[in-house]
Amino acid sequence: MRYYRSRFSSALQLLERYEYPEPFHIAAKNFFKESKKFGSKDRKSISEICYTYMRMGLTLGHMPINEGLLISGLLLHFDDESYWNDQSKELGLTYTIEPGFFESDNAFDAIEKWAGKEISFYPPEHLMEQFSHYNDAANLKYRPKNWAKEHTDKEPRNLGAIGCRELAVNQGLEDTVQVQDLSSQYICTQIPVAEGDKVWDVCSGSGGKSLNLASGGEGQFYLSDMRPATIENAKSRFRAMHYEASFGIADLTKEVNSVKFGGESIGDSYFDTIVADVPCSGSGTWFRTPEHFTRFDYASLAKYADKQKVIVKNATSFLKKGGKFYYITCSIFKEENEEVRDWIVANTDLKMGEEIAFDGIRQKADGMYMVQFTG
């Protein structure tokens, strides 16, 4: 990597001024906007240095940031080892690599030696057993792909027939294509919707899963969220796809007896299917947003779990007898998945059915969890 010294300095400055939980890509965009001296190659290289460091997960978090940033640079490509050695010397450090280092596979060993610990990304005590391999050192090379859903396909029941496609960088999209991760697309194939079914997406966000489910041409869809602007976005997306749905504003973290969708007020035992894609840590997506690996407050998991339980409790009364309730997170943590699942079994009348832990790493996508219940 040419010009490593100046780009290292800029990357260090960017990381030191970054304030979590602002998305790092937004912080980087603002950083580059403030300084017009950076050309496109500079911006790309500086970002690569930063993201390579953050993708180290917990491996280097105990070290001073300049030292960790240097060591993570062993994963970059240098034509000459002297660029890296000179930067080490300038920082007052004694790390050195021999000629030919970047032609070998020694980077992982050197990183673990100098870090004084094995490469890891998540505290293992929080990971579900099905996701324990998310801490494998090989994941340093893992990059999730970008995925989209083609809505002209009307047979969304299996991955081979849902119009799922990988997106290229900066690819333009037709109006009938919506960005949606492979994990979400797969989860939607596991939620059957029959003709006439009334389906409530209780934490709809901008409506991605409901859009996917509606592409099958069956069911009546109701979307709610506590954020009016987000519901307006969902309305716009449904209009663009020429799908019909009803929309409402509802805060399921508070007890509710009815929800108003347009001019219709709906209460108990109305819905055949309830989809609860609840707010969570998003830990299954952190290989896309690696700033969370070292900045996330694990003490907040209890608060997430409490909120998830309240949402489930407040939504279940709207489910018909024999209806289906789907609890979903994009988390890979026990506290938000298995422990909430067990709480639902113990504290509601819902009966547990199929459980899915979607392995995003093996699919080049995000990790996701779903458990289905019957009312």
C-alpha positions as CSV (number, residue, x, y, z in Angstrom):
1,M,0.0,0.0,0.0
2,R,1.6,3.2,-1.2
3,Y,1.4,6.4,0.9
4,Y,0.7,4.3,3.9
5,R,2.2,6.8,6.4
6,S,-0.1,9.7,5.5
7,R,-3.1,7.4,5.1
8,F,-2.4,5.7,8.4
9,S,-2.3,9.1,10.1
10,S,-5.6,10.1,8.6
11,A,-7.2,6.7,9.6
12,L,-6.0,7.1,13.1
13,Q,-7.4,10.6,13.3
14,L,-10.8,9.4,12.0
15,L,-11.0,6.6,14.5
16,E,-10.0,8.7,17.4
17,R,-12.7,11.3,16.7
18,Y,-15.4,8.8,16.0
19,E,-18.3,8.9,18.4
20,Y,-20.3,5.7,18.8
21,P,-23.2,4.8,18.1
22,E,-23.2,7.0,15.0
23,P,-22.8,4.7,12.1
24,F,-19.1,4.7,11.2
25,H,-19.8,5.1,7.4
26,I,-21.6,8.4,8.2
27,A,-18.7,9.6,10.4
28,A,-16.2,8.7,7.6
29,K,-18.4,10.6,5.1
30,N,-18.4,13.7,7.2
31,F,-14.7,13.4,7.9
32,F,-13.9,13.4,4.2
33,K,-16.4,16.1,3.5
34,E,-14.5,18.4,5.9
35,S,-11.2,18.0,4.1
36,K,-11.2,18.4,0.4
37,K,-7.6,17.2,0.0
38,F,-8.6,13.6,-0.1
39,G,-9.1,12.1,-3.6
40,S,-11.1,9.0,-4.3
41,K,-8.1,6.7,-3.9
42,D,-7.2,8.3,-0.6
43,R,-10.8,7.9,0.8
44,K,-10.9,4.3,-0.3
45,S,-7.5,3.5,1.3
46,I,-8.2,5.3,4.5
47,S,-11.5,3.6,4.9
48,E,-9.9,0.2,4.2
49,I,-7.4,0.8,7.0
50,C,-10.2,1.7,9.4
51,Y,-12.5,-1.1,8.5
52,T,-9.6,-3.7,8.6
53,Y,-8.9,-2.6,12.2
54,M,-12.6,-2.7,13.3
55,R,-13.1,-6.1,11.7
56,M,-10.5,-7.5,14.1
57,G,-13.4,-7.5,16.6
58,L,-12.2,-8.0,20.2
59,T,-8.7,-9.1,19.2
60,L,-7.0,-5.7,19.5
61,G,-9.5,-3.8,21.6
62,H,-7.3,-3.9,24.7
63,M,-4.4,-2.2,23.0
64,P,-3.8,1.5,22.3
65,I,-5.6,2.3,19.1
66,N,-2.5,3.4,17.2
67,E,-0.8,0.1,18.1
68,G,-3.9,-2.0,17.2
69,L,-4.3,-0.1,13.9
70,L,-0.7,-0.9,13.0
71,I,-1.1,-4.6,13.8
72,S,-4.3,-4.9,11.8
73,G,-2.4,-3.5,8.9
74,L,-0.8,-6.9,8.5
75,L,-4.0,-7.9,6.7
76,L,-3.5,-5.2,4.1
77,H,-1.4,-5.7,0.9
78,F,2.0,-4.0,0.8
79,D,4.5,-4.2,-2.1
80,D,7.3,-3.5,0.3
81,E,7.5,-4.5,4.0
82,S,9.5,-1.4,4.7
83,Y,6.3,0.7,4.6
84,W,4.9,-1.2,7.5
85,N,8.2,-1.4,9.4
86,D,8.8,2.4,9.0
87,Q,5.4,3.1,10.4
88,S,6.0,0.8,13.4
89,K,9.3,2.7,14.1
90,E,7.7,6.1,13.8
91,L,5.1,5.1,16.4
92,G,8.0,4.1,18.7
93,L,7.1,0.4,18.5
94,T,9.4,-2.5,18.1
95,Y,7.3,-4.7,15.8
96,T,9.1,-5.7,12.6
97,I,8.4,-8.1,9.8
98,E,10.8,-9.8,7.4
99,P,11.0,-9.5,3.6
100,G,8.5,-11.8,2.0
101,F,6.0,-11.6,4.9
102,F,3.1,-10.5,2.7
103,E,3.7,-13.4,0.3
104,S,3.2,-15.9,3.2
105,D,0.2,-16.8,5.4
106,N,1.8,-15.6,8.6
107,A,-0.5,-12.7,9.3
108,F,-2.9,-14.5,11.7
109,D,0.0,-16.0,13.7
110,A,1.7,-12.6,14.0
111,I,-1.5,-10.8,15.0
112,E,-2.3,-13.4,17.8
113,K,1.3,-13.3,19.0
114,W,1.5,-9.5,19.3
115,A,-2.1,-9.2,20.6
116,G,-1.4,-11.8,23.2
117,K,-4.7,-13.5,22.6
118,E,-6.6,-15.5,20.0
119,I,-8.6,-13.7,17.3
120,S,-12.2,-13.3,18.3
121,F,-15.2,-11.1,17.6
122,Y,-17.9,-11.7,20.2
123,P,-17.7,-12.6,23.9
124,P,-18.3,-16.3,23.7
125,E,-20.7,-16.4,26.7
126,H,-23.3,-14.5,24.7
127,L,-23.3,-16.5,21.6
128,M,-25.9,-19.2,20.9
129,E,-24.3,-22.6,20.3
130,Q,-25.5,-22.6,16.7
131,F,-23.5,-19.4,16.2
132,S,-20.3,-20.3,18.1
133,H,-18.3,-20.5,14.8
134,Y,-18.9,-16.7,14.4
135,N,-15.7,-16.4,16.6
136,D,-13.5,-18.4,14.2
137,A,-10.4,-16.6,13.2
138,A,-11.1,-17.4,9.5
139,N,-13.9,-14.8,9.7
140,L,-11.3,-12.1,9.3
141,K,-11.7,-12.7,5.6
142,Y,-15.5,-12.9,5.7
143,R,-17.4,-10.2,3.9
144,P,-21.2,-10.4,3.6
145,K,-22.6,-9.8,0.2
146,N,-25.3,-7.3,-0.7
147,W,-28.6,-8.9,-1.7
148,A,-31.9,-7.8,-3.2
149,K,-35.3,-9.2,-3.9
150,E,-36.9,-9.2,-7.4
151,H,-40.6,-8.5,-6.9
152,T,-41.7,-9.6,-10.3
153,D,-41.3,-13.2,-9.0
154,K,-44.6,-14.4,-7.5
155,E,-43.4,-17.7,-6.0
156,P,-41.5,-16.8,-2.8
157,R,-41.5,-20.1,-1.1
158,N,-37.9,-21.3,-1.6
159,L,-34.6,-19.6,-2.1
160,G,-34.3,-20.9,-5.7
161,A,-37.5,-19.2,-6.7
162,I,-37.6,-15.9,-4.9
163,G,-35.8,-13.6,-7.3
164,C,-32.9,-13.3,-4.9
165,R,-29.8,-11.7,-6.4
166,E,-26.4,-10.5,-5.3
167,L,-25.8,-6.8,-5.9
168,A,-22.7,-5.3,-7.3
169,V,-21.2,-2.2,-5.8
170,N,-23.1,1.0,-6.8
171,Q,-25.4,-1.1,-9.0
172,G,-28.5,0.7,-10.2
173,L,-31.8,-1.0,-9.4
174,E,-35.1,-1.3,-11.3
175,D,-38.2,-0.2,-9.6
176,T,-39.3,-3.8,-9.0
177,V,-36.1,-4.6,-7.0
178,Q,-35.8,-3.9,-3.3
179,V,-32.6,-4.3,-1.3
180,Q,-33.1,-7.1,1.3
181,D,-30.5,-9.4,2.9
182,L,-30.6,-13.1,2.0
183,S,-31.3,-14.0,5.6
184,S,-34.6,-12.0,5.6
185,Q,-35.6,-13.4,2.3
186,Y,-35.1,-16.9,3.6
187,I,-37.0,-16.3,6.8
188,C,-39.9,-15.0,4.7
189,T,-40.0,-18.3,2.8
190,Q,-40.7,-20.0,6.2
191,I,-43.8,-17.8,6.9
192,P,-46.8,-19.2,4.8
193,V,-49.5,-16.8,3.9
194,A,-52.8,-18.2,2.6
195,E,-55.5,-16.4,0.7
196,G,-57.5,-14.1,3.0
197,D,-55.0,-14.4,5.9
198,K,-54.8,-11.2,8.0
199,V,-51.1,-10.6,8.6
200,W,-49.8,-8.0,11.1
201,D,-46.1,-6.8,11.0
202,V,-45.9,-5.3,14.5
203,C,-42.5,-3.6,14.2
204,S,-42.5,-3.2,10.5
205,G,-39.8,-0.5,10.0
206,S,-39.9,0.3,6.3
207,G,-41.8,-2.9,5.6
208,G,-39.1,-5.1,4.0
209,K,-40.5,-8.4,5.2
210,S,-44.1,-7.5,4.5
211,L,-43.1,-6.5,1.0
212,N,-41.5,-9.9,0.5
213,L,-44.5,-11.7,1.9
214,A,-46.9,-9.6,-0.1
215,S,-45.1,-10.6,-3.3
216,G,-46.8,-14.0,-3.1
217,G,-50.2,-12.3,-3.9
218,E,-52.0,-13.7,-0.9
219,G,-53.2,-12.2,2.4
220,Q,-54.2,-8.9,3.8
221,F,-51.3,-6.9,5.3
222,Y,-51.2,-4.6,8.3
223,L,-48.0,-2.7,9.1
224,S,-47.3,-0.7,12.3
225,D,-44.4,1.0,13.8
226,M,-43.9,3.6,16.5
227,R,-42.2,6.0,14.1
228,P,-44.5,7.9,11.8
229,A,-41.7,8.8,9.3
230,T,-40.8,5.1,9.0
231,I,-44.4,4.2,8.3
232,E,-44.5,6.9,5.5
233,N,-41.5,5.2,4.0
234,A,-43.2,1.8,4.1
235,K,-46.3,3.3,2.4
236,S,-44.1,4.7,-0.3
237,R,-42.4,1.3,-0.9
238,F,-45.7,-0.5,-1.1
239,R,-47.1,2.0,-3.6
240,A,-44.0,1.6,-5.7
241,M,-44.6,-2.2,-5.8
242,H,-48.4,-1.7,-6.4
243,Y,-49.1,-3.8,-3.3
244,E,-52.0,-3.0,-0.9
245,A,-51.7,-2.8,2.9
246,S,-53.1,-0.9,5.9
247,F,-50.8,1.2,8.0
248,G,-50.9,2.4,11.6
249,I,-48.8,4.0,14.4
250,A,-48.4,1.7,17.4
251,D,-45.9,1.6,20.3
252,L,-46.0,-2.0,21.4
253,T,-43.6,-1.3,24.3
254,K,-46.7,0.0,26.0
255,E,-50.0,-1.8,26.7
256,V,-52.5,-1.4,23.9
257,N,-56.1,-2.6,23.6
258,S,-56.5,-1.7,19.9
259,V,-54.5,-0.3,17.0
260,K,-56.0,2.0,14.4
261,F,-55.1,1.2,10.8
262,G,-56.5,4.1,8.7
263,G,-60.1,4.5,9.9
264,E,-60.3,0.9,11.2
265,S,-59.7,0.2,14.9
266,I,-58.6,-3.4,15.4
267,G,-58.5,-5.3,18.7
268,D,-58.2,-8.8,20.2
269,S,-58.1,-12.1,18.3
270,Y,-58.1,-10.5,14.8
271,F,-54.9,-11.7,13.0
272,D,-54.1,-15.1,11.5
273,T,-50.4,-14.3,11.5
274,I,-48.3,-11.9,13.5
275,V,-44.7,-11.1,12.5
276,A,-42.7,-9.6,15.4
277,D,-39.2,-8.7,14.0
278,V,-38.3,-7.0,17.2
279,P,-35.7,-4.3,18.0
280,C,-32.4,-6.0,19.0
281,S,-28.7,-5.6,19.2
282,G,-28.3,-6.4,15.5
283,S,-25.3,-8.6,16.3
284,G,-25.9,-10.9,13.4
285,T,-25.1,-7.9,11.1
286,W,-21.9,-6.7,12.8
287,F,-19.6,-8.0,10.1
288,R,-21.2,-5.2,8.0
289,T,-21.0,-2.7,10.8
290,P,-17.8,-3.7,12.7
291,E,-17.7,-0.6,14.9
292,H,-20.1,-2.5,17.2
293,F,-17.6,-5.2,18.0
294,T,-15.7,-3.1,20.5
295,R,-18.1,-0.3,21.2
296,F,-21.4,-2.2,22.0
297,D,-22.5,-2.0,25.7
298,Y,-23.3,-5.7,26.5
299,A,-25.0,-4.5,29.7
300,S,-27.8,-3.2,27.4
301,L,-28.7,-6.7,26.3
302,A,-31.0,-7.0,29.4
303,K,-32.8,-3.9,28.3
304,Y,-33.3,-5.2,24.8
305,A,-34.6,-8.5,26.1
306,D,-37.1,-6.7,28.4
307,K,-38.4,-4.6,25.5
308,Q,-38.7,-7.7,23.3
309,K,-40.8,-9.5,26.0
310,V,-43.1,-6.5,26.4
311,I,-43.7,-6.3,22.6
312,V,-44.5,-10.0,22.5
313,K,-46.8,-9.8,25.5
314,N,-48.7,-6.8,24.1
315,A,-49.0,-8.3,20.6
316,T,-50.3,-11.8,21.5
317,S,-53.8,-10.8,22.4
318,F,-54.4,-9.7,18.8
319,L,-53.7,-13.3,17.6
320,K,-56.6,-15.6,16.7
321,K,-56.9,-19.0,18.3
322,G,-54.7,-21.3,16.3
323,G,-52.9,-18.4,14.6
324,K,-49.2,-18.2,14.0
325,F,-46.8,-15.9,15.8
326,Y,-43.2,-15.4,14.5
327,Y,-40.6,-14.0,16.8
328,I,-37.6,-12.7,14.8
329,T,-34.3,-11.0,15.6
330,C,-31.2,-10.3,13.6
331,S,-29.2,-11.2,16.7
332,I,-27.0,-14.2,17.4
333,F,-27.1,-13.8,21.2
334,K,-28.7,-16.1,23.8
335,E,-30.2,-13.3,25.8
336,E,-32.3,-12.1,22.8
337,N,-33.2,-15.4,21.3
338,E,-33.2,-18.6,23.4
339,E,-33.9,-16.8,26.7
340,V,-36.8,-14.8,25.2
341,R,-38.1,-17.9,23.6
342,D,-38.1,-19.7,26.9
343,W,-39.8,-16.7,28.5
344,I,-42.5,-16.8,25.9
345,V,-43.2,-20.5,26.5
346,A,-43.4,-19.9,30.3
347,N,-45.4,-16.7,30.3
348,T,-47.9,-16.9,27.4
349,D,-50.3,-19.4,26.0
350,L,-48.3,-19.7,22.8
351,K,-47.0,-23.2,21.9
352,M,-43.5,-23.4,20.4
353,G,-43.0,-24.8,16.9
354,E,-40.1,-24.5,14.4
355,E,-36.9,-22.7,15.4
356,I,-34.4,-21.4,12.8
357,A,-30.9,-20.1,13.4
358,F,-29.9,-18.7,9.9
359,D,-26.1,-19.1,9.4
360,G,-25.2,-15.9,7.7
361,I,-21.5,-16.6,7.5
362,R,-21.9,-19.8,5.5
363,Q,-24.4,-18.0,3.2
364,K,-22.4,-14.7,2.8
365,A,-25.2,-12.9,4.5
366,D,-26.4,-11.7,8.0
367,G,-27.2,-14.0,10.9
368,M,-30.8,-14.2,11.9
369,Y,-33.1,-16.1,14.3
370,M,-36.8,-17.0,14.2
371,V,-39.0,-19.2,16.3
372,Q,-42.6,-19.9,15.4
373,F,-45.4,-20.2,17.9
374,T,-49.1,-21.3,17.6
375,G,-51.8,-19.4,19.5
